[in-house]
Amino acid sequence: MTTTHEFWLAGRRASGEAEFEVRHPHDDSLVAKVSVPTDAQVEEAVAAAAAAVPVFAATPAHQRAGALDHVAKRLAERTEEIARLITAENGKPIKWARGEVGRAVSVFRWAAEEARRTNGETLRLDTDPGGTGRYAIVRRFPRGAVLGIAPFNFPLNLVAHKVAPAIAVGAPIILKPAPATPLSALVLGEILAETDLPAGSWSVLPVENAEMPALVQDTRLPVISFTGSDRVGYQIMDSVPRKHVTLELGGNAAAVVLADWNSEADLDWAAGRIALFANYQGGQSCISVQRVIADASVYDRLVEKVVAKVGAQVTGDPYDEATDVGPLVDRKAAERVESWVEDAVAKGAKVLTGGSRDGAAYAPTVLAELPADAILATAEVFGPVLSLHRVEGTEEAFAAVNDSAFGLQAGVFTHDVQTAFRAHRELEVGGVIIGDAPSYRADQMPYGGVKDSGVGREGVRYAMDDFTFEKVLVLTGLDL
């Protein structure tokens, strides 16, 4: 008999009156049942978070850092268990799931370090006569309780990117995991419950998406951190214009291969990285390679290598150690990808490899001659599909990258340091990766986009800034 997982209400276990099922994307088998909080329990969690705001903000740094250290340690100790749980609920290959746990360990470790060294700054004010004898201390304080809304594609690490910075600054957090993948977040709740964090400082509420607007509108949650689709993200922002909202949204990331990246070793590296990061996580990453923009002088050789390396990606059971590409999160997602590829082909695109669906799995796919009016040309596919584009020169390549409503990250394969700085200056994205695919992310670096890819930044210290505001203390009559 399948056990029903309880949720975490103000730091303690609780169960509601209803439940929903979590199913394994690979074979639709039942993984678990999850209890859903009632409206009264949601209200209790929010009230507890609001009440905890002054208490949590006043906790000493060592207490918050110690709790974060404990979480990092326990996640590391339970890596294999949690990785298998991620694979069960999300369908990502086990090797990628282990990597996700490792990244979450790093996020909590970074948050512990930042909690200890966040000291504010001091300012002399006697730089003008009116400031004689005055000195300022600037510190950051929590804006209030945080509503963290996490997606399904990284059910532990993107949860970590909301929970860890909130704890580091002493901001209570209500976490809403994705309904498809709540189990990793609930295990994180188990670990948080082992710490001495104040009551009400955190809750994990697996509410259905239909119940989310009530949480979004609640004035006791003045900060919202959302990761997900641009459509939902901007709906949230537009609905609460007076809240502090950070959005980490989608993209259609480009990998640019320029003329100077032209040796066989260069092209092998680029093709391998493109093939890997167009298909890792089943393509369900905001910075998966979706567009390959290659200079005409290297295009033909690169295409041959990309097609071969994409075709060599091993698909199948995500629990198999050899599997590179597992299923999408559900059959509906795979059917959508299938329909978008069919739309592209109907409009003139050519399938060089892949192009088939099996249940919730979609074969790693490469398209050429993608027409501008295809859905895949402008939207985020969020699946294992990439398109190849020939350009003449750097200017045309960079213009192609910028010809998008999105701007999350871009990868530029070049050896020229001047071109690297030009890319940094000209590309309309939140991050430029030189010599690699756009899919690289270090969890301590600022991560986020421009245009329809969102506002604000994740990356532990940068999220801590988003969750807090500066407050100045001016001392008067000092002999400086």
C-alpha positions in Angstrom: 0.0 0.0 0.0 1.3 3.5 -0.9 2.0 5.8 2.0 0.5 9.3 1.9 3.2 11.9 2.5 2.5 14.6 5.1 3.4 18.2 4.5 5.2 20.7 6.8 3.1 23.4 8.5 5.1 26.0 10.4 7.9 23.5 10.9 5.8 20.5 12.0 4.2 17.6 10.2 0.6 17.9 9.2 -2.0 16.3 6.9 -5.1 17.6 5.2 -8.4 16.1 4.1 -7.5 15.5 0.4 -4.5 14.0 -1.4 -3.1 13.7 -4.9 -0.9 11.2 -6.7 2.7 11.5 -7.9 3.5 9.2 -10.8 6.8 8.2 -12.4 7.0 9.8 -15.9 8.8 6.8 -17.5 6.0 4.2 -16.9 3.3 6.1 -15.1 3.6 3.9 -12.0 2.4 5.3 -8.7 5.3 6.8 -6.7 3.5 8.3 -3.8 0.4 10.1 -2.5 0.7 13.5 -1.0 -1.6 15.2 1.5 -3.0 18.6 0.5 -3.4 21.3 3.1 -6.8 22.7 3.7 -7.6 26.4 3.4 -7.5 26.6 7.2 -4.0 25.0 7.3 -2.7 27.4 4.6 -4.0 30.3 6.7 -2.3 28.9 9.8 1.0 28.6 7.9 0.8 32.2 6.6 -0.2 33.6 9.9 2.7 31.7 11.5 5.1 33.1 8.9 3.9 36.6 9.5 4.3 36.3 13.2 7.8 34.9 12.8 9.1 37.9 10.8 10.5 39.9 13.7 11.6 36.8 15.6 13.5 35.2 12.7 15.1 38.5 11.6 16.5 38.9 15.2 18.1 35.4 15.3 21.9 35.5 15.5 23.9 34.7 12.3 25.4 31.6 13.9 22.0 30.0 14.4 20.9 30.5 10.8 24.3 29.5 9.4 24.3 26.4 11.7 20.9 25.3 10.4 22.1 25.8 6.8 25.3 23.8 7.5 23.1 21.0 8.9 21.0 20.9 5.8 24.0 20.7 3.5 25.5 17.9 5.6 22.3 15.9 5.7 21.6 16.3 2.0 25.1 15.0 1.3 24.6 12.0 3.6 21.3 11.2 1.9 22.4 11.8 -1.7 21.5 8.4 -3.1 18.1 8.2 -1.4 17.1 11.7 -2.5 18.5 11.3 -6.1 16.4 8.2 -6.6 13.4 10.2 -5.3 14.1 12.9 -7.8 14.2 10.4 -10.6 11.0 8.8 -9.4 9.0 12.0 -9.4 10.7 13.9 -12.2 12.0 11.2 -14.5 15.5 12.7 -15.0 18.3 10.1 -15.4 19.8 9.0 -12.1 23.2 10.5 -12.9 21.7 13.9 -13.4 19.6 13.5 -10.2 22.8 12.8 -8.2 24.2 16.0 -9.7 21.2 17.9 -8.6 21.6 16.8 -5.0 25.2 17.8 -5.1 24.3 21.3 -6.4 21.7 21.7 -3.6 24.4 20.8 -1.1 26.5 23.6 -2.5 23.6 26.1 -2.4 23.0 25.5 1.4 26.8 25.6 2.0 27.1 28.9 0.2 24.1 30.2 2.1 25.7 29.3 5.4 28.9 31.1 4.5 27.0 34.2 3.3 24.9 34.3 6.5 28.1 34.5 8.5 29.8 37.2 6.4 26.9 39.6 5.6 28.1 42.6 7.5 26.6 45.6 5.8 28.8 48.7 5.2 29.8 51.9 6.9 30.0 55.4 5.4 31.8 58.6 6.6 29.3 61.4 6.2 31.7 64.3 7.0 32.7 64.5 3.4 30.6 67.7 3.4 30.4 70.3 6.1 26.8 69.4 7.1 27.9 65.9 7.9 30.6 66.8 10.4 30.6 64.4 13.3 28.2 62.0 11.5 28.8 58.3 10.5 26.4 55.9 8.8 26.0 52.2 9.2 24.0 50.4 6.4 22.5 47.0 7.1 20.0 44.8 5.2 16.8 43.6 6.8 14.2 41.2 5.5 11.4 42.7 3.5 9.1 40.2 5.2 7.9 36.7 4.7 8.6 35.1 1.3 6.4 33.0 -1.0 8.6 30.7 -2.9 7.0 29.0 -5.9 9.2 26.2 -7.4 9.0 24.3 -10.8 9.2 20.6 -11.6 12.4 20.5 -13.6 14.8 20.8 -10.6 12.6 19.8 -7.7 15.3 20.0 -5.1 17.9 22.5 -6.4 15.5 25.3 -7.4 13.7 24.8 -4.1 17.1 25.2 -2.4 17.6 28.5 -4.3 14.5 29.9 -2.6 14.8 28.3 0.9 18.5 28.8 1.5 18.7 32.5 0.9 15.5 33.1 2.9 17.0 31.3 5.9 20.3 33.1 5.5 18.7 36.5 5.8 16.1 35.5 8.5 13.1 35.8 6.3 10.2 33.2 6.9 9.3 31.3 3.8 6.2 29.5 2.6 7.4 27.1 -0.1 5.0 25.8 -2.8 6.6 23.0 -4.7 5.3 21.9 -8.1 2.4 19.5 -7.8 4.2 17.0 -10.2 7.3 16.9 -8.0 6.7 17.7 -4.3 8.6 14.8 -2.8 12.1 16.3 -2.8 10.8 19.4 -1.1 9.0 17.4 1.5 12.3 15.5 2.3 14.0 18.9 2.6 11.3 19.6 5.2 12.3 16.5 7.2 15.9 17.9 7.3 14.8 21.4 8.2 12.8 20.0 11.1 16.0 18.7 12.6 17.3 22.2 13.1 16.5 24.8 15.7 15.0 27.4 13.4 12.1 29.4 14.9 8.5 28.1 14.7 6.8 29.6 11.7 10.0 30.3 9.9 9.3 27.8 7.1 6.5 25.7 5.7 6.3 23.3 2.7 2.7 23.4 1.3 2.0 21.2 -1.7 -1.1 23.1 -2.7 -2.6 22.6 -6.2 -1.8 25.3 -8.8 -5.4 26.4 -8.7 -4.9 27.5 -5.1 -1.8 29.6 -5.8 -3.6 32.9 -6.5 -4.8 33.2 -2.9 -1.2 32.9 -1.6 0.1 35.3 -4.2 -2.5 37.9 -3.2 -1.9 37.6 0.6 -0.4 40.9 1.8 1.4 39.0 4.6 3.7 37.6 2.0 5.3 40.8 0.6 8.0 38.9 -1.4 7.4 36.4 -4.1 10.1 34.3 -5.7 8.8 32.5 -8.8 10.5 30.1 -11.2 8.5 28.9 -14.1 6.8 30.0 -17.3 6.9 33.6 -18.5 3.1 33.6 -18.9 2.4 32.6 -15.3 5.3 34.7 -14.0 4.2 38.0 -15.5 0.6 37.2 -14.5 1.8 37.1 -10.9 3.8 40.3 -11.2 0.9 42.2 -12.8 -1.5 41.0 -10.2 0.5 42.3 -7.2 2.3 45.5 -8.4 3.2 46.6 -4.9 5.0 43.4 -3.9 8.6 42.7 -4.5 8.5 39.9 -7.1 11.5 38.1 -8.6 11.0 36.0 -11.7 13.3 33.4 -13.1 11.5 32.5 -16.4 12.2 30.7 -19.6 14.5 31.1 -22.6 15.4 29.7 -26.0 19.1 29.7 -25.4 21.6 30.0 -28.3 25.0 28.5 -28.7 27.1 30.5 -31.1 30.0 28.9 -33.0 32.2 31.6 -34.6 34.7 31.3 -37.4 37.8 31.1 -35.2 36.5 28.0 -33.5 37.5 25.9 -36.4 39.8 23.0 -35.6 38.6 19.5 -35.4 39.1 19.5 -31.7 37.3 22.8 -31.3 34.3 21.5 -33.3 34.3 18.2 -31.5 34.1 20.0 -28.1 31.4 22.4 -29.3 29.3 19.6 -30.8 29.6 17.4 -27.7 28.6 20.2 -25.4 25.7 21.2 -27.6 24.5 17.7 -27.9 24.8 17.1 -24.1 23.1 20.3 -23.0 20.3 20.3 -25.6 19.2 17.0 -24.1 20.2 16.9 -20.4 17.1 16.9 -18.1 15.2 15.9 -21.3 15.7 19.5 -22.5 13.7 20.7 -19.6 16.0 23.4 -18.5 15.6 27.1 -19.1 19.2 27.2 -20.4 19.1 24.1 -22.5 20.6 24.7 -26.0 17.7 25.3 -28.3 19.3 27.3 -31.1 22.8 26.7 -32.6 24.0 29.7 -34.6 27.1 28.8 -36.6 29.3 30.8 -38.9 29.1 29.5 -42.5 32.8 28.6 -42.5 32.2 25.9 -39.9 28.5 25.2 -40.3 28.7 22.0 -42.4 31.4 20.3 -40.3 29.6 21.3 -37.1 26.3 20.0 -38.3 27.7 16.5 -39.1 29.3 16.3 -35.6 26.2 17.6 -33.8 23.9 15.1 -35.5 26.2 12.3 -34.7 26.6 13.2 -31.0 22.9 13.9 -30.5 22.1 10.5 -32.1 24.6 8.9 -29.7 22.6 10.1 -26.6 21.3 7.1 -24.7 17.6 7.2 -24.0 15.5 4.9 -21.9 14.9 4.0 -18.2 16.1 6.9 -16.1 17.2 4.5 -13.4 19.7 2.9 -15.8 23.2 4.3 -15.2 23.8 4.5 -18.9 20.8 6.6 -19.7 21.5 10.2 -20.8 18.0 11.3 -21.7 14.9 10.2 -19.8 11.2 11.1 -20.3 9.7 14.5 -20.1 7.7 15.2 -16.9 4.5 13.7 -18.4 2.9 12.5 -21.6 1.2 15.9 -22.2 4.6 17.6 -22.3 5.9 15.1 -24.8 2.8 15.5 -27.0 3.3 19.3 -27.0 6.9 18.9 -28.2 5.7 16.5 -30.8 3.1 18.9 -32.1 5.7 21.8 -32.3 8.1 19.6 -34.3 5.3 18.6 -36.6 4.4 22.3 -37.1 8.0 23.1 -38.0 8.2 20.2 -40.5 5.0 21.2 -42.1 6.4 24.7 -42.6 9.6 23.4 -44.2 12.1 22.4 -41.4 14.1 19.2 -42.0 14.6 16.6 -39.3 18.2 15.5 -39.2 17.8 13.0 -36.4 15.1 12.1 -33.9 11.6 13.5 -34.3 9.6 10.7 -32.6 7.7 10.2 -29.4 7.2 7.2 -27.2 4.8 7.9 -24.4 6.3 10.6 -22.2 9.6 10.4 -24.0 10.7 12.4 -27.0 13.8 11.4 -29.0 16.7 13.8 -29.1 16.0 15.8 -32.2 17.9 18.1 -34.5 16.2 20.4 -37.0 17.7 22.4 -39.9 16.1 25.1 -42.1 13.7 26.1 -39.3 11.3 28.7 -40.7 10.8 31.9 -38.8 7.1 31.4 -38.5 7.4 28.0 -36.7 6.5 27.9 -33.0 9.9 26.5 -32.3 11.6 29.5 -33.8 10.4 31.9 -31.1 9.0 29.9 -28.1 10.7 27.8 -25.4 10.5 24.2 -26.4 11.4 22.8 -23.0 12.2 19.5 -24.6 15.1 17.7 -26.3 15.0 19.6 -29.6 17.6 22.0 -31.1 17.7 23.8 -34.4 20.7 24.7 -36.6 21.2 28.1 -38.2 23.8 29.3 -40.7 25.1 32.9 -40.4 27.8 35.1 -42.0 30.0 36.6 -39.4 29.9 37.8 -35.8 27.5 40.7 -36.3 24.9 38.5 -37.9 25.4 35.8 -35.3 24.9 38.2 -32.4 21.9 39.8 -34.1 20.4 36.3 -34.4 20.9 35.7 -30.6 19.1 39.0 -29.8 16.3 38.3 -32.2 14.3 36.7 -29.4 11.7 37.7 -26.8 13.9 35.9 -24.3 17.3 36.7 -22.8 18.5 34.3 -20.2 22.0 33.0 -21.2 24.0 32.5 -24.4 27.1 30.4 -25.1 29.8 31.7 -27.5 32.5 29.5 -28.9 35.4 31.8 -29.7 39.1 32.1 -28.8 39.1 35.9 -29.3 39.1 37.8 -26.1 37.9 40.9 -27.9 34.9 39.0 -29.2 34.2 37.7 -25.8 34.0 41.2 -24.4 31.9 42.3 -27.4 29.5 39.4 -26.6 29.3 40.5 -23.0 28.5 44.0 -24.1 26.1 43.4 -27.0 24.2 40.2 -26.3 20.8 40.9 -24.6 21.0 38.1 -22.0 21.7 37.8 -18.3 24.8 35.6 -18.8 27.3 34.9 -21.5 29.4 31.7 -21.4 32.5 31.8 -23.5 33.9 28.6 -24.9 31.0 26.5 -23.8 27.2 25.9 -24.1 24.8 28.4 -22.5 23.8 25.8 -20.0 26.6 26.4 -17.5 25.5 27.7 -14.1 27.5 28.0 -10.9 25.0 28.2 -8.0 26.8 31.2 -6.3 26.8 33.4 -9.5 24.0 35.8 -10.3 21.5 33.9 -12.5 18.6 35.4 -14.3 17.5 37.1 -17.5 16.3 40.1 -19.3 13.3 40.7 -21.6 10.7 37.9 -21.1 13.3 35.8 -19.2 12.4 37.6 -15.9 13.6 40.1 -13.4 15.8 39.8 -10.3 18.6 37.3 -9.8 19.1 34.0 -8.1 22.5 32.8 -6.9 22.6 32.8 -3.1 24.0 36.3 -2.3 22.0 37.9 -5.1 18.7 36.3 -3.9 19.6 37.5 -0.4 19.7 41.0 -1.7 16.3 40.6 -3.3 14.8 39.3 -0.1 16.1 42.3 1.9 16.3 46.1 1.9 18.9 48.6 3.1 18.3 50.5 6.3 20.7 53.3 7.3 21.6 54.2 10.9 23.2 57.7 11.2 25.2 58.4 14.4 25.6 62.1 15.3 28.1 64.1 17.3 31.1 61.7 16.9 34.7 62.8 17.0 35.9 61.2 13.8 
